[in-house]
Amino acid sequence: MSTLSKLALTATLLFAFANPGTSEGAEAGDTAPTAAEYRDEAAALSQKAATHRSMGARYRNRGPGQDGYDMAKHCESLAANYEKAAKDARAIAEALSKATAPTPR
């Protein structure tokens, strides 16, 4: 899958999760997300990553639970996924900024 295809897929998924209940072409007045919206989403995703990283550290200090499930690993995995999504959202915001920037005359 090309980088452009991955970015398009990520953009679609991020928009779908950030705006549940909407779909492409749902209403005549709908518009595509802006670069600012993707930057905001990236900030929110980075905050979620930080929260889960912090939880993972607390669980790491406790050790595995009675059931043997490693919550620290779970939280660290979520943090990594949120950070990846944030990185993708920042890349999409940058691409949208460049695409919508006025062209010099």
C-alpha positions as CSV (number, residue, x, y, z in Angstrom):
1,M,0.0,0.0,0.0
2,S,1.4,3.4,-1.0
3,T,2.1,6.1,1.6
4,L,-0.6,8.2,0.0
5,S,-3.1,5.4,0.3
6,K,-2.1,4.9,4.0
7,L,-2.6,8.6,4.7
8,A,-6.0,8.6,3.0
9,L,-7.1,5.5,4.9
10,T,-5.8,7.0,8.2
11,A,-7.6,10.3,7.5
12,T,-10.9,8.5,6.8
13,L,-10.6,6.4,10.0
14,L,-9.6,9.4,12.1
15,F,-12.5,11.4,10.8
16,A,-14.9,8.6,11.3
17,F,-13.9,8.0,14.9
18,A,-13.7,11.7,15.7
19,N,-17.2,12.3,14.1
20,P,-19.3,9.3,14.9
21,G,-22.7,9.2,13.2
22,T,-21.5,11.0,10.0
23,S,-20.5,9.4,6.8
24,E,-19.2,10.5,3.5
25,G,-21.8,12.6,1.7
26,A,-24.3,12.3,4.6
27,E,-25.6,15.8,4.1
28,A,-25.2,18.4,1.3
29,G,-23.5,20.9,3.6
30,D,-20.9,18.5,5.1
31,T,-17.3,19.5,4.6
32,A,-14.0,17.6,4.9
33,P,-12.1,18.0,8.1
34,T,-9.6,20.9,8.1
35,A,-5.9,20.8,9.0
36,A,-6.7,22.5,12.3
37,E,-9.2,19.7,13.2
38,Y,-6.5,17.1,12.5
39,R,-4.0,19.1,14.6
40,D,-6.6,19.2,17.5
41,E,-7.2,15.4,17.0
42,A,-3.4,14.8,17.1
43,A,-3.2,16.7,20.4
44,A,-6.1,14.7,21.9
45,L,-4.5,11.4,20.8
46,S,-1.1,12.4,22.2
47,Q,-2.8,13.2,25.5
48,K,-4.5,9.8,25.5
49,A,-1.1,8.2,24.8
50,A,0.5,10.1,27.8
51,T,-2.4,9.0,30.0
52,H,-1.9,5.4,29.1
53,R,1.9,5.6,29.4
54,S,1.4,6.9,32.9
55,M,-1.0,4.1,33.8
56,G,1.4,1.6,32.4
57,A,4.1,2.9,34.6
58,R,1.9,2.6,37.7
59,Y,0.9,-1.0,36.7
60,R,4.6,-1.9,36.0
61,N,5.4,-1.0,39.6
62,R,2.6,-3.3,40.9
63,G,3.5,-6.3,38.8
64,P,1.0,-8.6,37.1
65,G,-2.5,-8.9,38.5
66,Q,-3.8,-12.0,40.3
67,D,-5.1,-13.3,37.0
68,G,-1.6,-12.9,35.5
69,Y,-2.7,-10.4,32.9
70,D,0.0,-7.8,32.3
71,M,-1.8,-4.5,32.4
72,A,1.4,-2.5,32.1
73,K,2.0,-4.1,28.7
74,H,-1.6,-3.5,27.7
75,C,-1.4,0.2,28.6
76,E,2.0,0.6,26.8
77,S,0.5,-1.0,23.7
78,L,-2.4,1.4,23.8
79,A,0.0,4.4,24.3
80,A,2.0,3.3,21.3
81,N,-1.2,3.0,19.1
82,Y,-2.4,6.4,20.2
83,E,0.9,8.0,19.5
84,K,1.0,6.4,16.0
85,A,-2.5,7.7,15.3
86,A,-1.4,11.2,16.6
87,K,1.7,11.1,14.3
88,D,-0.6,10.2,11.4
89,A,-3.0,13.0,12.2
90,R,-0.2,15.5,12.3
91,A,1.0,14.2,8.9
92,I,-2.5,14.6,7.5
93,A,-2.8,18.1,8.9
94,E,0.5,19.0,7.3
95,A,-0.6,17.6,4.0
96,L,-3.9,19.5,4.2
97,S,-2.1,22.7,5.1
98,K,0.2,22.4,2.0
99,A,-2.7,21.4,-0.2
100,T,-4.9,24.3,0.8
101,A,-2.1,26.9,1.0
102,P,-2.5,29.7,-1.5
103,T,-0.2,29.3,-4.5
104,P,2.2,32.2,-5.2
105,R,1.5,34.2,-8.3
